[in-house]
Amino acid sequence: MKSHFSGIQWKKKIFYYLSFPPVKAIIITIILLAIMLPYWMLAVEWAKTVLMSPDQQFAFTTTTFLLVLVIADSAFLVSYYQTSQKNELQKITEELKRSEEALLSANKKLALLSGITRHDIKNQLAALGGYIDLSHYSLNNPEKMEEIIEKEMNIARMINKEIDFTKDYEDMGASAPVWNNLHQMIRRASSGSSLGEVKISEHDTDVEIYADPLVEKVFFNLIDNTLRHGGDNVSKIDISVKAAEGGLKILYTDDGEGISSSFRNNLFARGYGRNTGLGLFLSKEILSITGISIQETGDSNSGVCFEIQVPPGGYRTL
């Protein structure tokens, strides 16, 4: 088996080197020389029978040989030029294709921006409204009032971050996907959430995934989903990484309320959910830009389990 594999590797290397323009041109020139040299040798033999003078024979032999070399050299240059132009045209075509894909991706990201920002700011304003209502009942309790004001300030800061994020997003909208450090994304997403008593643990998250720069929003949405819908008894979130057939799998689990099978079928559909129905839909769209998939496979009685499948070539270890 190993010998067969080595043979395949050697074949790949040979075809790789044969694709270079100079190599192709040299091969064509050698083939042309192999075809022309026998005819040149026949012409030399013919000259010996027709031309009596040694000087004439030498002149004829030299002239025809130089003619063969000129033809071979011309064949080399023409072949090299044609192959180079073909390769250059192929590169330009591929670049145009990547540019077209980048443009389509940028348009898709810009469409996502309005939905993401509206979704997040609306949630923060809803929470802010709740604290404002609560403050009316705490006017005579300075300590409680101070606590409410602090939470309101945190929400205001979060809204400001969202607005700042739109500017960052506009700058990155037309950019290609980048390598994102999973551990750092989780830290930033958790720091932007009101975790309270909920603890987040990580296992083997020292990896980078090749994804749209908005991928951090995916983990923010998953954490937000746990805090909103995990129930009063949710206490921990676990994010781990493991090798999977055909790529890498990121597992996001919590110990809160699970998701029923009937609800799970439409979990990532636009507008479907107990809140705005956009968070998980947007998360799926962000991941799909680079071929990453997400699904929920948890038990309805033991918390959620989101599986994020990263394709081969879309991750690297640190």
Protein Blocks (a to p, Z undefined) as FASTA:
>chain_A
ZZmmmmmmmmmmmmmmmmpmklmmmmmmmmmmmmmmmmmmmmmmmmmmmmmblklmmmmm
mmmmmmmmmmmmmmmmmmmmmmmmmmmmmmmmmmmmmmmmmmmmmmmmmmmmmmmmmmmm
mmmmmmmmmmmmmmmmmmmmmklmmmmmmmmmmmmmmmmmmmmmmmmmmmmmmpccdddd
fklmmmmmmmmpcfkjaccddehkaccddddfklmmmmmmmmmmmmmmnojkbcbdcddd
dddehiacdddddfbdcddfklmmmmmgghiajknommmmmmmmmmmmnopacddfbdfk
nopaddddddehiaccZZ
